[in-house]
Amino acid sequence: LLFYAFIYFNTHKSVDADRLKVGIFSLRNLSDGFIELKPKQGWEEIMSEFEKILKGIISEMTDPNTPYEQTKEQDNCKYCDFKSICNKH
């Protein structure tokens, strides 16, 4: 949800971030209607912090000095689509 809000917020600069409504429609509980994510702080602060975190993740992923490694947690492999090609059983 935060990623979608981040994209929308940065695409529509004229939007008042604190009036932004972010949420989901639960397919399991459609009768609940729109379930809104209501942050404890303002969206401006959340988007700023989210951007820092997102940049850090992207920076780490694209850093040639950071090797890709298989997970050490076997539970992460349980439903992985790629477990047959990574040879981790």
Backbone as XML, in Angstrom:
<?xml version="1.0"?>
<chain id="A" units="angstrom">
  <residue number="1" name="LEU">
    <atom name="N" x="0.819" y="-1.196" z="0.000"/>
    <atom name="CA" x="0.000" y="0.000" z="0.000"/>
    <atom name="C" x="0.860" y="1.257" z="0.000"/>
  </residue>
  <residue number="2" name="LEU">
    <atom name="N" x="1.928" y="1.214" z="0.784"/>
    <atom name="CA" x="2.786" y="2.399" z="0.851"/>
    <atom name="C" x="3.446" y="2.696" z="-0.488"/>
  </residue>
  <residue number="3" name="PHE">
    <atom name="N" x="3.814" y="1.649" z="-1.213"/>
    <atom name="CA" x="4.439" y="1.865" z="-2.516"/>
    <atom name="C" x="3.472" y="2.545" z="-3.475"/>
  </residue>
  <residue number="4" name="TYR">
    <atom name="N" x="2.230" y="2.082" z="-3.518"/>
    <atom name="CA" x="1.229" y="2.706" z="-4.383"/>
    <atom name="C" x="0.963" y="4.149" z="-3.955"/>
  </residue>
  <residue number="5" name="ALA">
    <atom name="N" x="0.874" y="4.378" z="-2.662"/>
    <atom name="CA" x="0.668" y="5.738" z="-2.162"/>
    <atom name="C" x="1.851" y="6.628" z="-2.535"/>
  </residue>
  <residue number="6" name="PHE">
    <atom name="N" x="3.056" y="6.083" z="-2.433"/>
    <atom name="CA" x="4.266" y="6.825" z="-2.768"/>
    <atom name="C" x="4.261" y="7.238" z="-4.238"/>
  </residue>
  <residue number="7" name="ILE">
    <atom name="N" x="3.923" y="6.291" z="-5.114"/>
    <atom name="CA" x="3.869" y="6.593" z="-6.546"/>
    <atom name="C" x="2.824" y="7.668" z="-6.820"/>
  </residue>
  <residue number="8" name="TYR">
    <atom name="N" x="1.632" y="7.509" z="-6.254"/>
    <atom name="CA" x="0.560" y="8.476" z="-6.486"/>
    <atom name="C" x="0.950" y="9.856" z="-5.966"/>
  </residue>
  <residue number="9" name="PHE">
    <atom name="N" x="1.475" y="9.881" z="-4.761"/>
    <atom name="CA" x="1.863" y="11.145" z="-4.141"/>
    <atom name="C" x="2.917" y="11.874" z="-4.967"/>
  </residue>
  <residue number="10" name="ASN">
    <atom name="N" x="3.874" y="11.133" z="-5.504"/>
    <atom name="CA" x="4.943" y="11.757" z="-6.289"/>
    <atom name="C" x="4.530" y="12.071" z="-7.718"/>
  </residue>
  <residue number="11" name="THR">
    <atom name="N" x="3.491" y="11.443" z="-8.204"/>
    <atom name="CA" x="2.985" y="11.726" z="-9.540"/>
    <atom name="C" x="2.053" y="12.928" z="-9.539"/>
  </residue>
  <residue number="12" name="HIS">
    <atom name="N" x="1.324" y="13.099" z="-8.445"/>
    <atom name="CA" x="0.355" y="14.183" z="-8.309"/>
    <atom name="C" x="0.815" y="15.135" z="-7.210"/>
  </residue>
  <residue number="13" name="LYS">
    <atom name="N" x="1.770" y="15.982" z="-7.545"/>
    <atom name="CA" x="2.378" y="16.872" z="-6.552"/>
    <atom name="C" x="1.388" y="17.843" z="-5.910"/>
  </residue>
  <residue number="14" name="SER">
    <atom name="N" x="0.278" y="18.117" z="-6.593"/>
    <atom name="CA" x="-0.672" y="19.080" z="-6.051"/>
    <atom name="C" x="-1.605" y="18.459" z="-5.007"/>
  </residue>
  <residue number="15" name="VAL">
    <atom name="N" x="-1.503" y="17.151" z="-4.794"/>
    <atom name="CA" x="-2.382" y="16.468" z="-3.836"/>
    <atom name="C" x="-1.976" y="16.803" z="-2.413"/>
  </residue>
  <residue number="16" name="ASP">
    <atom name="N" x="-2.961" y="17.106" z="-1.588"/>
    <atom name="CA" x="-2.716" y="17.305" z="-0.167"/>
    <atom name="C" x="-2.506" y="15.931" z="0.443"/>
  </residue>
  <residue number="17" name="ALA">
    <atom name="N" x="-1.277" y="15.615" z="0.829"/>
    <atom name="CA" x="-0.928" y="14.271" z="1.280"/>
    <atom name="C" x="-1.754" y="13.831" z="2.480"/>
  </residue>
  <residue number="18" name="ASP">
    <atom name="N" x="-2.111" y="14.750" z="3.343"/>
    <atom name="CA" x="-2.869" y="14.362" z="4.531"/>
    <atom name="C" x="-4.331" y="14.052" z="4.215"/>
  </residue>
  <residue number="19" name="ARG">
    <atom name="N" x="-4.781" y="14.357" z="3.005"/>
    <atom name="CA" x="-6.133" y="13.985" z="2.593"/>
    <atom name="C" x="-6.138" y="12.682" z="1.798"/>
  </residue>
  <residue number="20" name="LEU">
    <atom name="N" x="-4.953" y="12.140" z="1.567"/>
    <atom name="CA" x="-4.808" y="10.900" z="0.825"/>
    <atom name="C" x="-5.412" y="9.748" z="1.621"/>
  </residue>
  <residue number="21" name="LYS">
    <atom name="N" x="-6.227" y="8.928" z="0.958"/>
    <atom name="CA" x="-6.822" y="7.757" z="1.601"/>
    <atom name="C" x="-6.215" y="6.510" z="0.979"/>
  </residue>
  <residue number="22" name="VAL">
    <atom name="N" x="-5.613" y="5.696" z="1.818"/>
    <atom name="CA" x="-4.947" y="4.482" z="1.376"/>
    <atom name="C" x="-5.598" y="3.303" z="2.080"/>
  </residue>
  <residue number="23" name="GLY">
    <atom name="N" x="-5.907" y="2.267" z="1.308"/>
    <atom name="CA" x="-6.527" y="1.101" z="1.919"/>
    <atom name="C" x="-6.750" y="-0.005" z="0.919"/>
  </residue>
  <residue number="24" name="ILE">
    <atom name="N" x="-7.503" y="-0.997" z="1.343"/>
    <atom name="CA" x="-7.778" y="-2.159" z="0.507"/>
    <atom name="C" x="-9.252" y="-2.533" z="0.593"/>
  </residue>
  <residue number="25" name="PHE">
    <atom name="N" x="-9.674" y="-3.343" z="-0.338"/>
    <atom name="CA" x="-10.945" y="-4.057" z="-0.267"/>
    <atom name="C" x="-10.565" y="-5.515" z="-0.050"/>
  </residue>
  <residue number="26" name="SER">
    <atom name="N" x="-10.904" y="-6.071" z="1.074"/>
    <atom name="CA" x="-10.587" y="-7.457" z="1.367"/>
    <atom name="C" x="-11.503" y="-8.374" z="0.572"/>
  </residue>
  <residue number="27" name="LEU">
    <atom name="N" x="-10.925" y="-9.257" z="-0.219"/>
    <atom name="CA" x="-11.731" y="-10.192" z="-0.986"/>
    <atom name="C" x="-12.391" y="-11.236" z="-0.086"/>
  </residue>
  <residue number="28" name="ARG">
    <atom name="N" x="-11.819" y="-11.472" z="1.071"/>
    <atom name="CA" x="-12.411" y="-12.408" z="2.023"/>
    <atom name="C" x="-13.554" y="-11.777" z="2.802"/>
  </residue>
  <residue number="29" name="ASN">
    <atom name="N" x="-13.496" y="-10.471" z="2.942"/>
    <atom name="CA" x="-14.513" y="-9.763" z="3.726"/>
    <atom name="C" x="-15.044" y="-8.572" z="2.938"/>
  </residue>
  <residue number="30" name="LEU">
    <atom name="N" x="-15.611" y="-8.818" z="1.782"/>
    <atom name="CA" x="-16.096" y="-7.731" z="0.932"/>
    <atom name="C" x="-17.119" y="-6.854" z="1.642"/>
  </residue>
  <residue number="31" name="SER">
    <atom name="N" x="-17.862" y="-7.439" z="2.548"/>
    <atom name="CA" x="-18.885" y="-6.650" z="3.247"/>
    <atom name="C" x="-18.274" y="-5.584" z="4.147"/>
  </residue>
  <residue number="32" name="ASP">
    <atom name="N" x="-16.987" y="-5.704" z="4.464"/>
    <atom name="CA" x="-16.319" y="-4.668" z="5.268"/>
    <atom name="C" x="-16.084" y="-3.398" z="4.465"/>
  </residue>
  <residue number="33" name="GLY">
    <atom name="N" x="-16.194" y="-3.476" z="3.143"/>
    <atom name="CA" x="-15.970" y="-2.311" z="2.298"/>
    <atom name="C" x="-14.513" y="-1.904" z="2.280"/>
  </residue>
  <residue number="34" name="PHE">
    <atom name="N" x="-14.279" y="-0.632" z="2.090"/>
    <atom name="CA" x="-12.926" y="-0.074" z="2.015"/>
    <atom name="C" x="-12.313" y="-0.057" z="3.406"/>
  </residue>
  <residue number="35" name="ILE">
    <atom name="N" x="-11.191" y="-0.731" z="3.573"/>
    <atom name="CA" x="-10.485" y="-0.773" z="4.856"/>
    <atom name="C" x="-9.313" y="0.194" z="4.751"/>
  </residue>
  <residue number="36" name="GLU">
    <atom name="N" x="-9.442" y="1.303" z="5.412"/>
    <atom name="CA" x="-8.447" y="2.384" z="5.279"/>
    <atom name="C" x="-7.294" y="2.202" z="6.247"/>
  </residue>
  <residue number="37" name="LEU">
    <atom name="N" x="-6.081" y="2.443" z="5.727"/>
    <atom name="CA" x="-4.882" y="2.486" z="6.552"/>
    <atom name="C" x="-4.811" y="3.886" z="7.139"/>
  </residue>
  <residue number="38" name="LYS">
    <atom name="N" x="-4.916" y="3.981" z="8.454"/>
    <atom name="CA" x="-4.904" y="5.290" z="9.100"/>
    <atom name="C" x="-3.613" y="5.445" z="9.899"/>
  </residue>
  <residue number="39" name="PRO">
    <atom name="N" x="-2.684" y="6.210" z="9.362"/>
    <atom name="CA" x="-1.386" y="6.360" z="10.028"/>
    <atom name="C" x="-1.480" y="7.222" z="11.283"/>
  </residue>
  <residue number="40" name="LYS">
    <atom name="N" x="-0.565" y="6.982" z="12.208"/>
    <atom name="CA" x="-0.510" y="7.773" z="13.449"/>
    <atom name="C" x="0.152" y="9.121" z="13.207"/>
  </residue>
  <residue number="41" name="GLN">
    <atom name="N" x="0.931" y="9.225" z="12.147"/>
    <atom name="CA" x="1.566" y="10.499" z="11.795"/>
    <atom name="C" x="1.088" y="10.899" z="10.407"/>
  </residue>
  <residue number="42" name="GLY">
    <atom name="N" x="1.472" y="12.071" z="9.945"/>
    <atom name="CA" x="1.026" y="12.559" z="8.642"/>
    <atom name="C" x="1.664" y="11.828" z="7.484"/>
  </residue>
  <residue number="43" name="TRP">
    <atom name="N" x="0.965" y="11.845" z="6.346"/>
    <atom name="CA" x="1.466" y="11.158" z="5.154"/>
    <atom name="C" x="2.772" y="11.751" z="4.653"/>
  </residue>
  <residue number="44" name="GLU">
    <atom name="N" x="2.955" y="13.057" z="4.837"/>
    <atom name="CA" x="4.217" y="13.683" z="4.398"/>
    <atom name="C" x="5.402" y="12.997" z="5.075"/>
  </residue>
  <residue number="45" name="GLU">
    <atom name="N" x="5.302" y="12.800" z="6.379"/>
    <atom name="CA" x="6.388" y="12.171" z="7.137"/>
    <atom name="C" x="6.567" y="10.713" z="6.725"/>
  </residue>
  <residue number="46" name="ILE">
    <atom name="N" x="5.458" y="10.018" z="6.549"/>
    <atom name="CA" x="5.530" y="8.612" z="6.156"/>
    <atom name="C" x="6.154" y="8.464" z="4.779"/>
  </residue>
  <residue number="47" name="MET">
    <atom name="N" x="5.751" y="9.297" z="3.821"/>
    <atom name="CA" x="6.296" y="9.207" z="2.467"/>
    <atom name="C" x="7.782" y="9.534" z="2.461"/>
  </residue>
  <residue number="48" name="SER">
    <atom name="N" x="8.191" y="10.484" z="3.276"/>
    <atom name="CA" x="9.609" y="10.837" z="3.361"/>
    <atom name="C" x="10.427" y="9.669" z="3.906"/>
  </residue>
  <residue number="49" name="GLU">
    <atom name="N" x="9.945" y="9.040" z="4.960"/>
    <atom name="CA" x="10.636" y="7.895" z="5.550"/>
    <atom name="C" x="10.621" y="6.696" z="4.598"/>
  </residue>
  <residue number="50" name="PHE">
    <atom name="N" x="9.484" y="6.473" z="3.938"/>
    <atom name="CA" x="9.374" y="5.369" z="2.984"/>
    <atom name="C" x="10.361" y="5.559" z="1.836"/>
  </residue>
  <residue number="51" name="GLU">
    <atom name="N" x="10.505" y="6.785" z="1.362"/>
    <atom name="CA" x="11.445" y="7.058" z="0.269"/>
    <atom name="C" x="12.878" y="6.731" z="0.687"/>
  </residue>
  <residue number="52" name="LYS">
    <atom name="N" x="13.257" y="7.076" z="1.905"/>
    <atom name="CA" x="14.605" y="6.757" z="2.400"/>
    <atom name="C" x="14.821" y="5.246" z="2.428"/>
  </residue>
  <residue number="53" name="ILE">
    <atom name="N" x="13.828" y="4.520" z="2.932"/>
    <atom name="CA" x="13.940" y="3.065" z="3.019"/>
    <atom name="C" x="14.005" y="2.453" z="1.626"/>
  </residue>
  <residue number="54" name="LEU">
    <atom name="N" x="13.137" y="2.915" z="0.725"/>
    <atom name="CA" x="13.107" y="2.398" z="-0.642"/>
    <atom name="C" x="14.436" y="2.650" z="-1.353"/>
  </residue>
  <residue number="55" name="LYS">
    <atom name="N" x="14.989" y="3.836" z="-1.210"/>
    <atom name="CA" x="16.283" y="4.144" z="-1.822"/>
    <atom name="C" x="17.380" y="3.243" z="-1.273"/>
  </residue>
  <residue number="56" name="GLY">
    <atom name="N" x="17.328" y="2.964" z="0.027"/>
    <atom name="CA" x="18.313" y="2.076" z="0.640"/>
    <atom name="C" x="18.235" y="0.667" z="0.080"/>
  </residue>
  <residue number="57" name="ILE">
    <atom name="N" x="17.015" y="0.162" z="-0.091"/>
    <atom name="CA" x="16.829" y="-1.183" z="-0.636"/>
    <atom name="C" x="17.322" y="-1.249" z="-2.076"/>
  </residue>
  <residue number="58" name="ILE">
    <atom name="N" x="16.953" y="-0.260" z="-2.878"/>
    <atom name="CA" x="17.383" y="-0.241" z="-4.280"/>
    <atom name="C" x="18.894" y="-0.092" z="-4.381"/>
  </residue>
  <residue number="59" name="SER">
    <atom name="N" x="19.456" y="0.741" z="-3.536"/>
    <atom name="CA" x="20.903" y="0.925" z="-3.521"/>
    <atom name="C" x="21.621" y="-0.379" z="-3.176"/>
  </residue>
  <residue number="60" name="GLU">
    <atom name="N" x="21.110" y="-1.100" z="-2.199"/>
    <atom name="CA" x="21.712" y="-2.375" z="-1.820"/>
    <atom name="C" x="21.581" y="-3.404" z="-2.942"/>
  </residue>
  <residue number="61" name="MET">
    <atom name="N" x="20.439" y="-3.417" z="-3.608"/>
    <atom name="CA" x="20.215" y="-4.375" z="-4.696"/>
    <atom name="C" x="21.118" y="-4.107" z="-5.895"/>
  </residue>
  <residue number="62" name="THR">
    <atom name="N" x="21.460" y="-2.856" z="-6.130"/>
    <atom name="CA" x="22.259" y="-2.510" z="-7.305"/>
    <atom name="C" x="23.740" y="-2.333" z="-6.994"/>
  </residue>
  <residue number="63" name="ASP">
    <atom name="N" x="24.131" y="-2.518" z="-5.743"/>
    <atom name="CA" x="25.524" y="-2.379" z="-5.344"/>
    <atom name="C" x="26.308" y="-3.607" z="-5.791"/>
  </residue>
  <residue number="64" name="PRO">
    <atom name="N" x="27.283" y="-3.430" z="-6.689"/>
    <atom name="CA" x="28.044" y="-4.590" z="-7.170"/>
    <atom name="C" x="28.885" y="-5.242" z="-6.071"/>
  </residue>
  <residue number="65" name="ASN">
    <atom name="N" x="29.089" y="-4.569" z="-4.961"/>
    <atom name="CA" x="29.875" y="-5.118" z="-3.856"/>
    <atom name="C" x="29.030" y="-5.913" z="-2.868"/>
  </residue>
  <residue number="66" name="THR">
    <atom name="N" x="27.726" y="-5.930" z="-3.073"/>
    <atom name="CA" x="26.834" y="-6.706" z="-2.205"/>
    <atom name="C" x="26.442" y="-7.976" z="-2.952"/>
  </residue>
  <residue number="67" name="PRO">
    <atom name="N" x="26.947" y="-9.122" z="-2.501"/>
    <atom name="CA" x="26.645" y="-10.364" z="-3.218"/>
    <atom name="C" x="25.224" y="-10.853" z="-2.956"/>
  </residue>
  <residue number="68" name="TYR">
    <atom name="N" x="24.669" y="-11.527" z="-3.939"/>
    <atom name="CA" x="23.397" y="-12.213" z="-3.748"/>
    <atom name="C" x="23.707" y="-13.548" z="-3.088"/>
  </residue>
  <residue number="69" name="GLU">
    <atom name="N" x="22.977" y="-13.856" z="-2.050"/>
    <atom name="CA" x="23.197" y="-15.113" z="-1.348"/>
    <atom name="C" x="21.872" y="-15.818" z="-1.132"/>
  </residue>
  <residue number="70" name="GLN">
    <atom name="N" x="21.933" y="-17.133" z="-1.100"/>
    <atom name="CA" x="20.736" y="-17.893" z="-0.771"/>
    <atom name="C" x="20.393" y="-17.667" z="0.695"/>
  </residue>
  <residue number="71" name="THR">
    <atom name="N" x="19.120" y="-17.764" z="0.977"/>
    <atom name="CA" x="18.677" y="-17.588" z="2.346"/>
    <atom name="C" x="19.179" y="-18.725" z="3.229"/>
  </residue>
  <residue number="72" name="LYS">
    <atom name="N" x="19.388" y="-18.417" z="4.471"/>
    <atom name="CA" x="19.785" y="-19.431" z="5.443"/>
    <atom name="C" x="18.553" y="-19.990" z="6.161"/>
  </residue>
  <residue number="73" name="GLU">
    <atom name="N" x="17.407" y="-19.375" z="5.931"/>
    <atom name="CA" x="16.154" y="-19.793" z="6.551"/>
    <atom name="C" x="15.400" y="-20.744" z="5.635"/>
  </residue>
  <residue number="74" name="GLN">
    <atom name="N" x="15.332" y="-22.013" z="5.996"/>
    <atom name="CA" x="14.656" y="-23.015" z="5.175"/>
    <atom name="C" x="13.173" y="-22.690" z="4.965"/>
  </residue>
  <residue number="75" name="ASP">
    <atom name="N" x="12.521" y="-22.081" z="5.951"/>
    <atom name="CA" x="11.098" y="-21.749" z="5.822"/>
    <atom name="C" x="10.834" y="-20.777" z="4.674"/>
  </residue>
  <residue number="76" name="ASN">
    <atom name="N" x="11.812" y="-19.959" z="4.314"/>
    <atom name="CA" x="11.644" y="-19.027" z="3.204"/>
    <atom name="C" x="11.513" y="-19.761" z="1.864"/>
  </residue>
  <residue number="77" name="CYS">
    <atom name="N" x="11.991" y="-20.990" z="1.818"/>
    <atom name="CA" x="11.974" y="-21.763" z="0.577"/>
    <atom name="C" x="10.677" y="-22.540" z="0.382"/>
  </residue>
  <residue number="78" name="LYS">
    <atom name="N" x="9.874" y="-22.659" z="1.414"/>
    <atom name="CA" x="8.707" y="-23.535" z="1.390"/>
    <atom name="C" x="7.800" y="-23.286" z="0.189"/>
  </residue>
  <residue number="79" name="TYR">
    <atom name="N" x="7.495" y="-22.051" z="-0.106"/>
    <atom name="CA" x="6.577" y="-21.726" z="-1.201"/>
    <atom name="C" x="7.267" y="-20.982" z="-2.353"/>
  </residue>
  <residue number="80" name="CYS">
    <atom name="N" x="8.575" y="-21.008" z="-2.378"/>
    <atom name="CA" x="9.326" y="-20.272" z="-3.391"/>
    <atom name="C" x="9.171" y="-20.914" z="-4.767"/>
  </residue>
  <residue number="81" name="ASP">
    <atom name="N" x="8.882" y="-20.091" z="-5.759"/>
    <atom name="CA" x="8.731" y="-20.570" z="-7.138"/>
    <atom name="C" x="10.054" y="-21.022" z="-7.758"/>
  </residue>
  <residue number="82" name="PHE">
    <atom name="N" x="11.171" y="-20.608" z="-7.173"/>
    <atom name="CA" x="12.472" y="-20.866" z="-7.780"/>
    <atom name="C" x="13.264" y="-21.951" z="-7.073"/>
  </residue>
  <residue number="83" name="LYS">
    <atom name="N" x="12.657" y="-22.642" z="-6.115"/>
    <atom name="CA" x="13.421" y="-23.635" z="-5.341"/>
    <atom name="C" x="13.942" y="-24.791" z="-6.197"/>
  </residue>
  <residue number="84" name="SER">
    <atom name="N" x="13.283" y="-25.046" z="-7.319"/>
    <atom name="CA" x="13.748" y="-26.139" z="-8.175"/>
    <atom name="C" x="14.996" y="-25.759" z="-8.966"/>
  </residue>
  <residue number="85" name="ILE">
    <atom name="N" x="15.263" y="-24.486" z="-9.142"/>
    <atom name="CA" x="16.445" y="-24.092" z="-9.922"/>
    <atom name="C" x="17.613" y="-23.617" z="-9.066"/>
  </residue>
  <residue number="86" name="CYS">
    <atom name="N" x="17.368" y="-23.333" z="-7.792"/>
    <atom name="CA" x="18.473" y="-22.843" z="-6.958"/>
    <atom name="C" x="19.197" y="-23.973" z="-6.244"/>
  </residue>
  <residue number="87" name="ASN">
    <atom name="N" x="18.632" y="-25.197" z="-6.347"/>
    <atom name="CA" x="19.246" y="-26.384" z="-5.739"/>
    <atom name="C" x="19.330" y="-26.312" z="-4.213"/>
  </residue>
  <residue number="88" name="LYS">
    <atom name="N" x="18.466" y="-25.560" z="-3.620"/>
    <atom name="CA" x="18.417" y="-25.505" z="-2.151"/>
    <atom name="C" x="17.187" y="-26.295" z="-1.722"/>
  </residue>
  <residue number="89" name="HIS">
    <atom name="N" x="17.386" y="-27.359" z="-1.007"/>
    <atom name="CA" x="16.261" y="-28.202" z="-0.595"/>
    <atom name="C" x="16.166" y="-28.265" z="0.906"/>
  </residue>
</chain>
